[in-house]
């Protein structure tokens, strides 16, 4: 079963609320086998909309990544991100 990536592009508009999201989301992602590969840091935007924060996490499978997103714990985290950020998120299976 191929692993999967969780790729988020984020512009934070409320740092305090987003910090609450990040703390809870970190726990939820780890609980579902997710490991961060990139979390902020330098980037070069080549196409599309630029977001100052880019996050990539690897999960054991696309199903695990989706289960994380749908989990009660992640939805709790997400309640802090809504209204505190402009986000794009995609879950994508890795090429074997």
C-alpha positions in Angstrom: 0.0 0.0 0.0 1.5 3.3 -1.0 2.1 6.1 1.5 0.4 9.4 1.2 1.2 13.1 1.6 -0.8 15.8 3.3 0.1 19.1 1.6 -1.2 22.3 3.1 -0.6 25.9 1.9 -1.5 28.4 4.6 -1.8 32.1 5.2 -2.3 32.7 8.9 -4.5 35.7 9.8 -4.8 35.1 13.6 -1.6 33.8 15.2 -3.1 33.0 18.6 -6.0 30.9 17.3 -3.7 29.2 14.7 -1.3 28.2 17.4 -4.1 26.3 19.2 -4.9 24.6 15.9 -1.2 23.6 15.3 -0.8 22.2 18.8 -3.9 19.9 18.5 -3.3 19.1 14.8 0.3 18.0 15.6 -1.1 15.4 18.1 -3.8 14.2 15.7 -1.4 13.8 12.9 1.0 11.8 15.0 -1.9 9.6 16.3 -2.6 8.6 12.7 1.0 7.8 11.8 1.8 11.1 10.2 5.3 12.5 10.2 6.2 16.1 9.2 8.5 16.5 6.2 8.2 20.3 5.9 6.6 22.7 8.3 7.0 26.3 7.3 10.5 27.2 6.4 11.9 28.8 3.3 10.2 28.2 0.0 10.2 29.6 -3.6 6.8 30.1 -5.1 6.9 29.3 -8.8 3.2 29.1 -9.8 -0.2 29.7 -8.3 -1.0 31.5 -5.1 1.7 32.1 -2.6 1.1 31.2 1.0 3.8 32.0 3.6 3.4 28.6 5.4 3.7 25.3 3.6 3.3 22.0 5.4 3.9 18.4 4.2 3.3 15.3 6.3 3.7 11.7 5.2 1.1 9.1 6.3 1.3 5.3 6.0 -1.6 5.4 3.4 -4.2 7.7 1.9 -6.8 6.1 4.1 -4.7 7.0 7.2 -4.4 10.6 6.0 -8.1 10.8 5.4 -8.9 9.1 8.8 -6.8 11.8 10.5 -8.6 14.6 8.7 -12.0 13.1 9.6 -11.1 12.3 13.2 -12.8 14.1 16.1 -9.4 15.3 17.3 -8.4 16.9 14.0 -11.8 18.4 13.6 -11.3 20.0 17.1 -8.0 21.4 15.8 -9.6 22.6 12.6 -12.2 24.6 14.5 -9.4 26.9 15.6 -8.0 27.3 12.1 -11.3 28.3 10.5 -11.4 32.1 10.6 -7.7 32.2 11.6 -6.3 31.2 8.2 -6.7 30.9 4.5 -5.8 27.3 3.6 -5.5 24.9 0.7 -5.1 21.2 1.7 -4.7 18.1 -0.5 -4.2 14.5 0.4 -2.3 12.6 -2.3 -1.1 9.1 -2.6 2.6 8.8 -3.3 3.9 7.2 -6.5 5.4 3.8 -5.9 
